[in-house]
Amino acid sequence: MAGRKKPLVVITRKLPDQVETRMRELFDARLNVDDRPMSQPELVAAVKEADVLVPTVTDTIDAALIEQAGPNLKLIANFGNGVDKIDVTAAAKRGITVTNTPNVLTEDTADMAMALMLAVPRRLTEGASVLTGDKKWAGWSPTWMLGRRIGGKRLGIVGMGRIGTAVARRAKAFGLSIHYHNRHRVLQSVEDELEATYWESLDQMLARMDIISINCPSTPATFHLLSARRLALMQPHAYLVNIARGDIIDEDALVKMLQDGKLAGAALDVFEHEPAVNHKLLKLAARGKVVLMPHMGSATIEGRIDMGEKVIINIRAHVDGHRPPDRVLPLRT
């Protein structure tokens, strides 16, 4: 890009120092040093003057915002894989390319799913709180703080994409029987490797599993995919794990089932109205019925740096007149 004016790249949140330094070297990068989510007026100002916008999961880039974009905005380089908060169709109509950061968060997110899958049946947060609470631990007892083993149980994966498949590989190593529901059946070689059973009917799978792991993307089609009716199909001894998006589950219905003892427990890394967390979920967490994590599924240093490098590659390709490798097409959202 020597001899050319550097593009103005507006970054909506604080990124790892290594990523920000490289962006400053390559672009006219406007950083968010305070790491405070941009207000709506600030986002409007950003899209009016930027050549490239780098939003994150905390930003809603809807049609109304895109309509106010200035003539220079030609790329929205999302720092993240999910683009559920970006109106890709509206962007395409304005001639704005949207990119994301696929393939770099798979292993980290699958690790978190496996951690949560262990945390609830084995009562990990309950046990940890005993040592940090007000009461002194009385010592080991044969019948105290008993949980459930996960080996030999049936795991139902909702969404067998990259992350779902990575979760399945981990779970198989822990001795779980792998079942899955997906829009399309995966390759036979993958099924054979995982000894996985495909369920065309989500309802039938839900009714037969010991643990359900949510791994599908958030789209209009998956909003409240696990509705009150579907949650009621699950067995009372079953556990639910969600590391995908909060609005895939009807959170109010989930809370009621947990309160009524119709579900053994849940582990959630995402919430329907994030960053707000249902106060009833917090009460259930205090009782040990749920494990709640603040959207940490992909939160590793390595993962965040890899995401930043993906964003930089997409921006450089766009600036150099090439098609960005991680372009998101409207029909694929």
WOMOMO-V310673 format. One record per backbone hydrogen bond with DSSP energy under -1.0 kcal/mol. CO is the residue of the C=O (numbers start at 1). NH is the residue of the N-H. E is the energy in kcal/mol with one decimal. If there is no record, write none. Layout:
CO,NH,E
CO,NH,E
This chain:
1,4,-1.7
7,28,-2.3
8,51,-2.3
8,52,-2.1
9,30,-3.2
10,54,-3.0
16,20,-2.5
17,21,-2.8
18,22,-1.6
19,23,-2.2
20,24,-2.4
21,25,-1.7
22,26,-1.9
23,27,-3.0
27,29,-1.6
28,9,-2.0
30,11,-2.4
32,35,-1.1
39,43,-2.3
40,44,-2.5
41,45,-2.4
42,46,-2.0
43,47,-2.5
44,48,-1.5
45,49,-1.2
46,50,-2.4
47,70,-2.4
51,74,-2.0
52,10,-2.6
53,77,-2.2
54,12,-2.3
55,79,-3.0
56,59,-1.9
61,87,-2.7
62,66,-2.5
63,67,-2.2
65,68,-1.3
66,69,-1.7
70,73,-1.0
74,97,-2.5
75,53,-2.3
76,78,-1.1
76,99,-2.4
78,80,-1.5
80,101,-1.5
83,86,-1.7
85,61,-2.6
86,88,-1.6
87,91,-2.1
88,92,-2.4
89,93,-2.0
90,94,-1.1
91,96,-3.0
92,95,-1.5
97,76,-3.1
98,328,-3.5
99,78,-2.1
105,109,-2.6
106,110,-2.4
107,111,-2.2
108,112,-1.8
109,113,-2.2
110,114,-2.2
111,115,-2.4
112,116,-2.6
113,117,-2.0
114,118,-1.4
115,119,-2.2
116,120,-1.6
118,122,-1.9
119,124,-2.1
120,123,-1.2
121,148,-2.1
123,127,-2.4
124,128,-2.5
125,129,-2.0
126,130,-1.0
129,133,-1.0
141,144,-1.2
150,153,-2.0
153,177,-2.9
154,210,-1.8
154,211,-1.9
155,179,-2.5
156,213,-2.6
157,181,-2.6
158,215,-2.8
161,165,-2.5
162,166,-2.1
163,167,-2.7
164,168,-2.1
165,169,-2.1
166,170,-1.7
167,171,-2.9
168,172,-2.5
169,173,-1.4
171,176,-2.2
172,175,-1.6
175,152,-2.4
177,155,-3.0
178,197,-2.1
179,157,-2.5
180,199,-2.7
181,159,-2.6
187,191,-2.2
188,192,-2.7
189,193,-2.2
190,194,-2.3
191,195,-1.1
191,196,-1.9
197,180,-2.3
201,205,-1.7
202,206,-2.7
203,207,-1.6
205,208,-1.8
210,239,-2.1
211,156,-3.2
212,241,-3.0
213,158,-2.9
214,243,-1.3
222,225,-2.0
225,227,-1.3
226,250,-2.3
227,231,-3.0
228,232,-1.8
230,233,-1.3
231,234,-1.4
235,238,-2.1
238,264,-1.5
238,265,-1.0
239,212,-2.5
240,267,-2.7
241,214,-2.9
242,269,-2.6
245,248,-1.3
246,249,-1.4
247,224,-3.2
248,226,-2.6
249,251,-1.3
250,254,-2.2
251,255,-2.6
252,256,-2.1
253,257,-2.1
254,258,-2.3
255,259,-2.6
256,260,-2.2
257,262,-2.7
265,240,-1.6
266,291,-2.0
267,242,-2.4
268,293,-2.7
269,295,-1.2
271,274,-1.3
273,276,-1.8
278,282,-1.6
279,283,-1.8
280,284,-2.0
281,285,-2.4
282,286,-1.8
283,287,-1.0
284,289,-2.6
285,288,-1.3
289,266,-1.4
291,268,-2.6
293,295,-1.9
296,299,-1.7
298,300,-2.1
300,304,-2.4
301,305,-2.2
302,306,-2.4
303,307,-2.3
304,308,-2.2
305,309,-2.3
306,310,-1.9
307,311,-2.3
308,312,-2.4
309,313,-2.3
310,314,-2.4
311,315,-2.4
312,316,-2.8
313,317,-2.3
314,318,-2.0
315,319,-2.9
316,320,-2.2
317,322,-3.1
318,321,-1.6
324,327,-1.2
326,100,-1.6
329,332,-1.6
330,333,-1.3
